[in-house]
Amino acid sequence: MAGDGQRRGPVFAGLPTLEGQRGMLPLWAFVELQQMGVDGVFIGDEMISETSVATIEAYVTQQVLTIHVVGLPTVLAQTQWHNRPDVARDVVRLQEARRRQLVGTEPDMVAHARPVGSLTVDNDGYGRYRGEIQITKHDLPADARVNVIGRVVRDDWVGLSLIGAHQAIQLVQSVAGKHFDR
């Protein structure tokens, strides 16, 4: 797979295992290769960032995927989450959310569109589903019953479709474009 640091010459475009992985962060390339049944993974470039090493290590040793979010409420970063066993087509649904009720569910004054990577919470307008926390895998329209509370960084969008049933997830606060050592 391609590294995310200094690229190897002479082309300096990365050396991925699969062409479709050329722009992927190492974590997501690694997860995709593992899901394909690949036994061993090698990094084709000279460098891989410390951030990428840490996220791959967390996945290998603890089976936890790290998702970087801009605007992440601190309380959501202090716990581990799991995707629900009934995997949804359009969103990653955090199964512990409604039980924990960690973020406010007052409706926003304005309903916001939910582009891919939106971190959302169902507000009081959703009745018994109040408090559900989701991450959009695809663009979804605005819904007055849903508040947008953060955004997954673009580099992690590709990984949203790789999150399976019961997958452990750790949400990490990020500053847009500044969380990787590139």
C-alpha positions in Angstrom: 0.0 0.0 0.0 1.1 3.6 -0.4 2.6 5.5 2.4 1.4 9.0 3.4 4.8 10.7 3.8 7.7 11.1 1.4 6.8 9.3 -1.9 9.3 7.1 -3.6 10.7 8.2 -7.0 11.0 8.5 -9.8 7.3 9.4 -10.2 6.6 10.4 -6.5 2.9 9.4 -6.8 2.8 6.6 -4.2 3.1 2.9 -4.7 -0.3 1.4 -3.8 -1.2 -2.3 -3.9 -4.3 -1.5 -5.9 -4.6 1.5 -8.2 -7.9 2.5 -6.4 -6.0 2.9 -3.2 -3.5 5.4 -4.5 -5.1 8.4 -2.6 -6.2 6.4 0.4 -4.8 6.9 3.9 -2.8 3.8 4.9 -5.4 2.8 7.5 -8.2 2.5 4.9 -6.0 0.7 2.4 -5.0 -1.7 5.1 -8.6 -2.4 6.2 -9.8 -2.8 2.6 -6.9 -5.3 1.9 -7.7 -7.2 5.1 -11.4 -7.4 4.1 -10.3 -8.9 0.8 -8.4 -11.6 2.7 -4.9 -10.4 2.1 -2.4 -12.1 4.5 0.4 -9.5 4.5 0.7 -5.8 3.7 3.8 -3.9 2.7 4.2 -0.1 2.4 5.6 0.7 -1.0 6.8 4.2 -0.1 9.7 5.4 2.1 7.5 7.0 4.8 4.4 6.5 6.7 3.3 9.1 9.3 3.2 8.5 13.0 -0.6 9.2 12.9 -1.1 6.4 10.3 1.1 4.0 12.3 -1.0 4.7 15.4 -4.3 4.2 13.7 -3.2 0.9 12.0 -1.8 -0.3 15.3 -5.2 0.5 17.1 -7.0 -1.5 14.4 -4.6 -4.5 14.5 -4.3 -4.7 18.3 -7.8 -3.5 19.4 -9.9 -3.8 16.3 -10.8 -0.1 16.6 -11.1 2.2 13.6 -10.1 5.9 14.2 -12.4 8.5 12.5 -11.2 12.1 12.6 -13.9 14.7 13.0 -13.9 18.5 12.8 -16.2 20.1 15.4 -16.4 16.9 17.5 -18.2 17.4 20.8 -15.6 16.5 23.5 -18.0 14.1 25.2 -18.2 12.0 22.1 -14.4 11.6 21.9 -14.3 10.2 25.4 -15.9 6.8 24.6 -15.6 4.0 22.2 -18.5 3.4 19.8 -19.8 0.5 17.7 -21.6 0.3 14.4 -25.0 -1.4 14.9 -25.3 -5.0 13.8 -27.9 -4.1 11.2 -25.6 -2.1 8.9 -27.4 0.7 7.2 -26.9 1.7 3.5 -26.7 5.5 4.1 -25.2 6.0 7.5 -23.0 4.5 10.2 -25.3 4.2 13.3 -23.6 4.3 16.7 -25.4 1.7 18.7 -24.7 3.1 22.2 -25.9 6.6 21.4 -29.5 6.6 22.4 -28.7 4.8 25.7 -26.0 7.2 26.6 -27.8 10.5 25.6 -24.5 12.4 25.5 -25.3 15.3 23.3 -28.1 17.8 23.3 -31.2 17.0 21.4 -32.8 20.4 21.1 -33.8 21.1 17.5 -31.4 23.5 15.6 -33.0 26.7 14.4 -32.1 25.8 10.8 -32.1 22.3 9.3 -28.8 21.7 7.5 -28.0 19.4 4.5 -26.1 16.3 5.5 -23.3 15.8 3.0 -21.1 12.7 3.2 -19.2 12.6 6.5 -21.7 14.6 8.5 -21.9 13.6 12.2 -25.5 14.0 13.3 -27.8 13.5 16.2 -31.5 13.0 16.0 -33.2 15.7 17.9 -36.5 15.8 20.0 -38.5 16.0 16.8 -37.6 12.3 16.1 -39.5 11.1 19.2 -38.2 7.8 20.6 -35.2 7.9 18.2 -34.0 11.1 20.0 -30.3 10.9 20.7 -29.3 8.6 17.8 -25.9 9.5 16.5 -25.0 8.7 12.9 -22.3 9.5 10.3 -23.5 9.9 6.7 -22.0 7.7 4.1 -23.7 9.6 1.3 -25.2 13.0 0.8 -28.5 13.3 2.5 -31.0 16.2 2.5 -31.7 18.5 5.4 -34.2 17.2 8.0 -35.5 19.4 10.8 -35.4 16.3 13.1 -31.6 15.9 12.7 -28.9 18.2 13.9 -25.4 18.3 12.3 -22.8 18.3 15.1 -19.5 17.7 13.3 -17.9 16.7 10.0 -15.6 13.7 9.3 -12.4 14.9 7.5 -12.3 14.1 3.8 -9.4 11.6 4.1 -11.6 9.4 6.2 -14.7 9.4 4.0 -13.6 6.3 2.0 -13.4 4.4 5.2 -17.1 4.9 6.1 -18.2 2.3 3.6 -15.7 -0.2 5.1 -17.3 -0.1 8.6 -19.1 -3.4 9.2 -21.4 -4.7 11.8 -20.3 -4.3 15.5 -17.1 -2.5 14.3 -15.5 -0.5 17.2 -15.0 3.2 16.3 -13.0 5.9 18.1 -13.9 9.5 17.2 -11.0 11.9 17.4 -11.1 15.7 17.3 -9.4 17.1 14.2 -8.6 20.5 12.8 -9.6 20.6 9.1 -6.7 19.5 7.0 -4.2 19.5 9.9 -4.4 16.0 11.4 -2.0 14.1 9.1 1.7 14.6 8.8 1.8 15.3 5.0 
